[in-house]
């Protein structure tokens, strides 16, 4: 639904965006997680052209990739409102996260906005996964393949408890909080460049 809201706003369909926000608010009424509140705030910010709601979404996000998407949207809005100084901080943050995740089309979009805001985006930062040890990288790769801690332990000749210990160390290094977030980072980093990426 957040993607639908963003698409409706991008297409100038204000009524469709508001309807999608209402539907999303109803469907997440009992989801009290910070991330669900962040996504709802982003949707409201887009549909109502409310920068404060987008800022609230940024403060609530627990998922780095979704935070980058919100930062990009907020930066785009500020640049178009002739506030490039404010926009650059958000656009730079979004660009760095997209680059680290290997999300090339998103990174290109953020980089173009950053240049339009008057900053020359230099060399991309190193992959966020570079912070991991070789053992942690192996475990992260197996998590991305959908293996349980017990299955990973059997494959690497470790105890399940040791695997969980490594995961406990991995999450704060990558500023994530779940196996799903870890798998997403690994998959995005491994994603090959496609024809669409070069358009």
Backbone as CSV, one residue per row, in Angstrom:
resi,resn,N_x,N_y,N_z,CA_x,CA_y,CA_z,C_x,C_y,C_z
1,UNK,0.808,-1.210,0.000,0.000,0.000,0.000,0.854,1.279,0.000
2,UNK,1.969,1.331,0.765,2.800,2.542,0.667,3.274,2.819,-0.760
3,UNK,3.560,1.755,-1.521,3.966,1.951,-2.917,2.810,2.520,-3.738
4,UNK,1.595,2.052,-3.445,0.423,2.561,-4.164,0.215,4.039,-3.876
5,UNK,0.396,4.427,-2.628,0.255,5.837,-2.260,1.285,6.674,-3.017
6,UNK,2.534,6.207,-3.028,3.591,6.951,-3.713,3.313,7.058,-5.212
7,UNK,2.835,5.964,-5.797,2.524,5.982,-7.230,1.381,6.942,-7.528
8,UNK,0.345,6.934,-6.676,-0.798,7.829,-6.892,-0.379,9.286,-6.793
9,UNK,0.454,9.604,-5.810,0.944,10.983,-5.660,1.776,11.372,-6.877
10,UNK,2.640,10.457,-7.316,3.476,10.733,-8.483,2.668,10.952,-9.745
11,UNK,1.511,10.296,-9.828,0.653,10.431,-11.007,-0.323,11.597,-10.881
12,UNK,-0.275,12.302,-9.748,-1.184,13.431,-9.551,-2.584,13.019,-9.149
13,UNK,-2.766,11.776,-8.735,-4.079,11.265,-8.333,-4.255,11.470,-6.831
14,UNK,-4.626,12.684,-6.440,-4.721,13.009,-5.018,-5.810,12.205,-4.328
15,UNK,-6.954,12.040,-4.993,-8.062,11.281,-4.398,-7.663,9.821,-4.199
16,UNK,-6.978,9.256,-5.184,-6.520,7.873,-5.078,-5.513,7.716,-3.954
17,UNK,-4.644,8.700,-3.796,-3.644,8.646,-2.726,-4.314,8.696,-1.365
18,UNK,-5.285,9.599,-1.207,-5.982,9.706,0.077,-6.757,8.433,0.395
19,UNK,-7.381,7.844,-0.634,-8.129,6.598,-0.419,-7.192,5.469,-0.005
20,UNK,-6.021,5.420,-0.625,-5.047,4.378,-0.281,-4.527,4.574,1.138
21,UNK,-4.316,5.829,1.552,-3.864,6.102,2.918,-4.918,5.649,3.922
22,UNK,-6.182,5.947,3.628,-7.259,5.536,4.540,-7.318,4.024,4.672
23,UNK,-7.199,3.329,3.539,-7.230,1.867,3.563,-6.041,1.317,4.347
24,UNK,-4.876,1.923,4.159,-3.681,1.457,4.855,-3.800,1.722,6.357
25,UNK,-4.358,2.882,6.727,-4.543,3.207,8.144,-5.460,2.185,8.810
26,UNK,-6.527,1.779,8.109,-7.442,0.775,8.677,-6.747,-0.575,8.826
27,UNK,-5.959,-0.949,7.817,-5.326,-2.274,7.843,-4.200,-2.376,8.867
28,UNK,-3.628,-1.234,9.255,-2.524,-1.259,10.224,-2.944,-0.730,11.590
29,UNK,-4.245,-0.606,11.799,-4.755,-0.007,13.033,-4.225,-0.701,14.288
30,UNK,-4.076,-2.017,14.228,-3.637,-2.761,15.411,-2.153,-3.135,15.351
31,UNK,-1.457,-2.657,14.335,-0.012,-2.913,14.237,0.709,-1.753,14.904
32,UNK,1.211,-1.985,16.081,1.794,-0.885,16.860,3.313,-0.814,16.750
33,UNK,3.885,-1.428,15.715,5.339,-1.397,15.585,5.792,-0.028,15.084
34,UNK,6.989,0.391,15.459,7.495,1.679,14.949,7.527,1.723,13.421
35,UNK,7.873,0.596,12.780,7.970,0.598,11.322,6.607,0.789,10.665
36,UNK,5.563,0.154,11.215,4.232,0.345,10.630,3.772,1.785,10.816
37,UNK,4.088,2.382,11.958,3.738,3.792,12.173,4.540,4.699,11.250
38,UNK,5.809,4.326,11.014,6.650,5.124,10.114,6.085,5.115,8.695
39,UNK,5.693,3.937,8.216,5.160,3.841,6.850,3.849,4.604,6.720
40,UNK,3.003,4.536,7.751,1.743,5.287,7.710,2.025,6.789,7.703
41,UNK,2.997,7.226,8.517,3.347,8.648,8.531,3.882,9.080,7.166
42,UNK,4.694,8.211,6.525,5.203,8.548,5.184,4.056,8.681,4.195
43,UNK,3.112,7.751,4.263,1.962,7.808,3.354,1.170,9.096,3.553
44,UNK,0.942,9.445,4.807,0.200,10.677,5.091,0.988,11.900,4.621
45,UNK,2.290,11.873,4.853,3.127,12.979,4.418,3.071,13.193,2.920
46,UNK,3.056,12.088,2.172,2.978,12.185,0.710,1.618,12.690,0.262
47,UNK,0.567,12.061,0.792,-0.791,12.384,0.344,-1.203,13.798,0.724
48,UNK,-0.669,14.292,1.844,-1.080,15.610,2.338,0.005,16.676,2.140
49,UNK,1.077,16.323,1.424,2.212,17.247,1.232,2.669,17.818,2.566
50,UNK,2.842,16.931,3.533,3.155,17.319,4.900,4.586,16.886,5.251
51,UNK,5.508,17.852,5.239,6.905,17.535,5.548,7.089,17.071,6.984
52,UNK,6.275,17.585,7.895,6.394,17.159,9.290,6.089,15.670,9.436
53,UNK,5.113,15.183,8.691,4.775,13.756,8.738,5.921,12.930,8.161
54,UNK,6.563,13.423,7.101,7.717,12.708,6.545,8.876,12.699,7.546
55,UNK,9.064,13.809,8.255,10.092,13.866,9.288,9.797,12.906,10.425
56,UNK,8.515,12.812,10.783,8.124,11.857,11.831,8.417,10.429,11.372
57,UNK,8.132,10.149,10.109,8.416,8.816,9.568,9.905,8.506,9.689
58,UNK,10.744,9.474,9.362,12.194,9.270,9.464,12.616,8.933,10.892
59,UNK,11.997,9.593,11.861,12.352,9.321,13.260,11.888,7.940,13.711
60,UNK,10.812,7.441,13.130,10.227,6.167,13.563,10.821,4.943,12.881
61,UNK,11.359,5.112,11.689,11.820,3.960,10.908,12.822,3.097,11.683
62,UNK,12.643,1.780,11.566,13.630,0.825,12.080,14.293,0.076,10.931
63,UNK,13.718,0.168,9.743,14.253,-0.502,8.554,15.079,0.516,7.763
64,UNK,16.395,0.307,7.629,17.244,1.300,6.967,16.835,1.591,5.525
65,UNK,16.415,0.558,4.791,16.050,0.778,3.398,14.806,1.658,3.291
66,UNK,13.799,1.389,4.140,12.591,2.213,4.125,12.899,3.629,4.606
67,UNK,13.815,3.745,5.564,14.230,5.083,6.013,14.864,5.852,4.862
68,UNK,15.663,5.160,4.044,16.288,5.807,2.888,15.235,6.259,1.888
69,UNK,14.212,5.438,1.683,13.142,5.840,0.761,12.433,7.094,1.263
70,UNK,12.180,7.148,2.563,11.528,8.330,3.129,12.439,9.547,3.027
71,UNK,13.725,9.355,3.314,14.681,10.465,3.213,14.732,11.002,1.787
72,UNK,14.681,10.098,0.812,14.689,10.513,-0.589,13.447,11.348,-0.908
73,UNK,12.287,10.881,-0.467,11.042,11.611,-0.737,11.049,12.985,-0.071
74,UNK,11.544,13.037,1.160,11.600,14.321,1.865,12.600,15.253,1.187
75,UNK,13.761,14.715,0.818,14.761,15.532,0.130,14.262,16.062,-1.200
76,UNK,13.566,15.214,-1.956,12.992,15.659,-3.236,12.017,16.812,-3.020
77,UNK,11.175,16.671,-2.016,10.173,17.703,-1.736,10.846,19.017,-1.332
78,UNK,11.876,18.926,-0.496,12.569,20.145,-0.054,13.326,20.810,-1.197
79,UNK,13.907,20.000,-2.077,14.618,20.596,-3.214,13.655,21.338,-4.126
80,UNK,12.493,20.728,-4.362,11.505,21.372,-5.230,10.910,22.622,-4.583
81,UNK,10.993,22.686,-3.254,10.513,23.873,-2.539,11.625,24.919,-2.402
82,UNK,12.704,24.756,-3.186,13.817,25.704,-3.216,14.541,25.786,-1.874
83,UNK,14.681,24.632,-1.211,15.458,24.574,0.027,16.540,23.506,-0.133
84,UNK,17.499,23.734,-1.036,18.504,22.720,-1.340,19.398,22.355,-0.164
85,UNK,19.660,23.323,0.724,20.512,23.036,1.879,19.898,21.967,2.771
86,UNK,18.597,22.082,3.037,17.905,21.070,3.839,17.822,19.754,3.082
87,UNK,17.576,19.842,1.795,17.386,18.643,0.979,18.649,17.785,0.920
88,UNK,19.811,18.436,0.832,21.056,17.682,0.624,21.326,16.647,1.710
89,UNK,21.066,16.987,2.973,21.343,16.037,4.063,20.510,14.767,3.898
90,UNK,19.235,14.930,3.556,18.350,13.769,3.388,18.721,12.977,2.140
91,UNK,19.016,13.687,1.070,19.352,13.012,-0.185,20.673,12.262,-0.062
92,UNK,21.649,12.847,0.658,22.938,12.190,0.850,22.768,10.903,1.654
93,UNK,21.961,10.986,2.719,21.706,9.806,3.550,21.059,8.705,2.708
94,UNK,20.055,9.079,1.915,19.363,8.092,1.074,20.335,7.470,0.078
95,UNK,21.133,8.305,-0.575,22.075,7.805,-1.582,23.061,6.817,-0.979
96,UNK,23.604,7.158,0.201,24.584,6.277,0.833,23.986,4.918,1.181
97,UNK,22.767,4.910,1.724,22.135,3.636,2.093,21.831,2.806,0.856
98,UNK,21.318,3.451,-0.192,21.021,2.711,-1.422,22.297,2.141,-2.030
99,UNK,23.358,2.918,-2.014,24.634,2.427,-2.536,25.125,1.233,-1.727
100,UNK,25.064,1.349,-0.415,25.517,0.265,0.445,24.706,-1.001,0.238
101,UNK,23.422,-0.829,-0.037,22.545,-1.985,-0.243,22.646,-2.535,-1.665
102,UNK,23.319,-1.812,-2.544,23.421,-2.259,-3.930,22.161,-2.007,-4.727
103,UNK,21.301,-1.107,-4.247,20.039,-0.790,-4.929,20.312,0.307,-5.957
104,UNK,20.836,-0.094,-7.090,21.372,0.867,-8.070,20.343,1.866,-8.620
105,UNK,19.161,1.431,-9.044,18.212,2.433,-9.558,17.826,3.471,-8.503
106,UNK,17.620,3.023,-7.258,17.302,3.958,-6.183,18.482,4.888,-5.926
107,UNK,19.693,4.341,-5.927,20.885,5.162,-5.692,21.034,6.212,-6.790
108,UNK,20.764,5.822,-8.040,20.868,6.781,-9.149,19.864,7.915,-8.985
109,UNK,18.648,7.551,-8.583,17.624,8.583,-8.385,18.060,9.567,-7.303
110,UNK,18.571,9.046,-6.181,19.027,9.917,-5.095,20.217,10.757,-5.539
111,UNK,21.128,10.158,-6.305,22.314,10.880,-6.770,21.926,12.024,-7.711
112,UNK,20.969,11.781,-8.599,20.516,12.843,-9.514,19.880,13.993,-8.742
113,UNK,19.076,13.643,-7.721,18.465,14.689,-6.893,19.529,15.462,-6.121
114,UNK,20.535,14.740,-5.646,21.617,15.367,-4.893,22.366,16.359,-5.779
115,UNK,22.633,15.967,-7.014,23.307,16.884,-7.953,22.425,18.098,-8.242
116,UNK,21.112,17.856,-8.407,20.196,18.964,-8.674,20.120,19.916,-7.484
117,UNK,20.427,19.388,-6.295,20.430,20.225,-5.086,21.772,20.915,-4.883
118,UNK,22.696,20.735,-5.833,23.955,21.460,-5.789,25.120,20.723,-5.180
119,UNK,25.022,19.405,-5.004,26.140,18.651,-4.452,26.612,17.620,-5.452
120,UNK,27.921,17.536,-5.609,28.493,16.540,-6.503,28.734,15.271,-5.704
121,UNK,27.881,14.248,-5.924,28.012,12.981,-5.197,29.262,12.270,-5.678
122,UNK,30.195,12.068,-4.770,31.459,11.437,-5.122,31.382,9.934,-5.178
123,UNK,32.499,9.291,-4.870,32.561,7.834,-4.923,31.613,7.237,-3.907
124,UNK,30.985,6.114,-4.251,30.056,5.497,-3.323,30.773,4.975,-2.086
125,UNK,30.059,4.959,-0.952,30.667,4.430,0.261,30.838,2.923,0.151
126,UNK,31.679,2.334,0.987,31.840,0.884,0.928,30.543,0.184,1.302
127,UNK,30.426,-1.052,0.865,29.238,-1.831,1.193,29.090,-1.944,2.697
128,UNK,27.858,-1.820,3.165,27.597,-1.972,4.588,27.991,-3.374,5.047
129,UNK,27.955,-4.335,4.131,28.317,-5.702,4.498,29.819,-5.855,4.735
130,UNK,30.617,-4.870,4.297,32.056,-4.925,4.522,32.404,-4.871,6.010
131,UNK,31.441,-4.458,6.836,31.683,-4.393,8.284,31.681,-5.774,8.922
132,UNK,31.217,-6.790,8.175,31.107,-8.132,8.741,32.392,-8.934,8.567
133,UNK,32.634,-9.838,9.507,33.751,-10.775,9.370,33.380,-11.826,8.328
134,UNK,34.355,-12.620,7.896,34.065,-13.636,6.881,33.040,-14.651,7.402
135,UNK,33.132,-15.017,8.672,32.163,-15.961,9.247,30.767,-15.337,9.285
136,UNK,30.691,-14.055,9.656,29.404,-13.365,9.690,28.816,-13.247,8.292
137,UNK,29.678,-13.012,7.294,29.197,-12.952,5.906,28.619,-14.283,5.465
138,UNK,29.281,-15.387,5.836,28.760,-16.713,5.487,27.393,-16.936,6.113
139,UNK,27.279,-16.576,7.382,26.000,-16.746,8.079,24.927,-15.856,7.457
140,UNK,25.294,-14.611,7.133,24.331,-13.699,6.502,23.843,-14.263,5.171
141,UNK,24.766,-14.831,4.388,24.388,-15.418,3.104,23.432,-16.585,3.266
142,UNK,23.649,-17.409,4.295,22.768,-18.560,4.533,21.409,-18.117,5.072
143,UNK,21.404,-17.038,5.859,20.122,-16.462,6.304,19.330,-15.997,5.095
144,UNK,20.014,-15.358,4.146,19.346,-14.867,2.934,18.777,-16.011,2.103
145,UNK,19.368,-17.198,2.224,18.846,-18.363,1.510,17.666,-18.995,2.232
146,UNK,17.338,-18.471,3.412,16.169,-18.955,4.132,16.443,-20.058,5.135
147,UNK,17.714,-20.320,5.437,18.044,-21.388,6.372,17.812,-20.941,7.817
148,UNK,17.382,-21.890,8.636,17.209,-21.624,10.066,18.579,-21.648,10.743
149,UNK,18.616,-21.184,11.987,19.882,-21.209,12.729,20.396,-22.635,12.875
150,UNK,19.488,-23.571,13.081,19.885,-24.975,13.221,20.492,-25.498,11.922
151,UNK,19.883,-25.145,10.791,20.398,-25.587,9.491,21.748,-24.941,9.178
152,UNK,21.869,-23.662,9.521,23.149,-22.965,9.312,24.235,-23.613,10.167
153,UNK,23.894,-23.920,11.405,24.850,-24.542,12.318,25.353,-25.871,11.761
154,UNK,24.435,-26.669,11.230,24.820,-27.967,10.676,25.737,-27.794,9.476
155,UNK,25.453,-26.801,8.645,26.249,-26.593,7.440,27.643,-26.061,7.757
156,UNK,27.756,-25.243,8.792,29.048,-24.626,9.124,29.762,-25.328,10.280
157,UNK,29.184,-26.441,10.735,29.768,-27.205,11.842,29.906,-26.343,13.094
158,UNK,28.837,-25.630,13.392,28.769,-24.799,14.593,27.576,-25.241,15.418
159,UNK,27.467,-24.714,16.616,26.258,-24.955,17.399,25.226,-23.885,17.031
160,UNK,23.927,-24.192,17.123,22.908,-23.169,16.867,23.102,-21.939,17.754
161,UNK,23.590,-22.176,18.961,23.818,-21.048,19.873,24.909,-20.120,19.343
162,UNK,25.938,-20.686,18.726,27.012,-19.875,18.147,26.483,-19.052,16.968
163,UNK,25.619,-19.676,16.162,25.010,-18.945,15.038,24.207,-17.766,15.570
164,UNK,23.408,-17.997,16.608,22.602,-16.919,17.187,23.495,-15.818,17.756
165,UNK,24.638,-16.208,18.334,25.577,-15.221,18.859,26.104,-14.330,17.729
166,UNK,26.448,-14.963,16.593,26.929,-14.176,15.452,25.833,-13.233,14.949
167,UNK,24.598,-13.711,14.881,23.497,-12.849,14.445,23.325,-11.677,15.412
168,UNK,23.478,-11.959,16.692,23.369,-10.923,17.720,24.411,-9.826,17.491
169,UNK,25.574,-10.208,16.971,26.623,-9.232,16.678,26.395,-8.538,15.329
170,UNK,25.797,-9.257,14.376,25.583,-8.712,13.029,24.570,-7.575,13.039
171,UNK,23.450,-7.769,13.727,22.349,-6.789,13.663,22.782,-5.362,13.993
172,UNK,23.469,-5.127,15.129,23.860,-3.736,15.396,24.896,-3.195,14.411
173,UNK,25.747,-4.066,13.875,26.733,-3.602,12.886,26.041,-3.025,11.652
174,UNK,24.900,-3.621,11.289,24.202,-3.203,10.067,23.009,-2.304,10.357
175,UNK,22.786,-1.991,11.635,21.642,-1.162,12.049,20.328,-1.768,11.605
176,UNK,20.192,-3.066,11.810,18.955,-3.762,11.479,18.487,-4.525,12.705
177,UNK,17.286,-5.109,12.612,16.755,-5.786,13.781,16.143,-7.146,13.525
178,UNK,16.268,-7.668,12.297,15.624,-8.953,12.027,16.343,-9.714,10.917
179,UNK,16.026,-11.010,10.829,16.567,-11.849,9.767,16.072,-11.359,8.402
180,UNK,14.837,-10.873,8.375,14.267,-10.371,7.112,15.081,-9.199,6.589
181,UNK,15.415,-8.257,7.486,16.225,-7.102,7.077,17.599,-7.547,6.591
182,UNK,18.182,-8.524,7.280,19.501,-9.034,6.889,19.435,-9.682,5.513
183,UNK,18.412,-10.505,5.304,18.261,-11.168,4.003,18.086,-10.144,2.894
184,UNK,17.321,-9.083,3.167,17.092,-8.046,2.148,18.400,-7.363,1.768
185,UNK,19.223,-7.036,2.775,20.507,-6.388,2.484,21.401,-7.282,1.637
186,UNK,21.457,-8.573,1.983,22.303,-9.502,1.237,21.806,-9.653,-0.192
187,UNK,20.493,-9.821,-0.342,19.923,-10.017,-1.678,20.126,-8.779,-2.534
188,UNK,19.889,-7.584,-1.952,20.079,-6.345,-2.715,21.535,-6.181,-3.134
189,UNK,22.459,-6.564,-2.238,23.880,-6.412,-2.565,24.306,-7.350,-3.682
190,UNK,23.674,-8.536,-3.744,24.038,-9.516,-4.753,23.281,-9.319,-6.061
191,UNK,22.272,-8.420,-6.034,21.432,-8.281,-7.235,22.252,-7.837,-8.426
192,UNK,22.145,-8.541,-9.554,22.901,-8.150,-10.738,22.317,-6.918,-11.391
193,UNK,23.139,-6.238,-12.146,22.633,-5.115,-12.930,21.804,-5.655,-14.078
194,UNK,20.579,-5.167,-14.215,19.696,-5.614,-15.280,19.576,-4.542,-16.329
195,UNK,18.867,-4.860,-17.397,18.682,-3.882,-18.453,17.993,-2.640,-17.916
196,UNK,17.031,-2.831,-16.983,16.323,-1.701,-16.425,17.267,-0.770,-15.663
197,UNK,18.305,-1.345,-15.040,19.251,-0.539,-14.275,20.029,0.437,-15.149
198,UNK,20.144,0.131,-16.418,20.977,0.965,-17.290,20.166,2.003,-18.034
199,UNK,18.848,2.022,-17.816,18.028,2.988,-18.533,18.198,4.373,-17.951
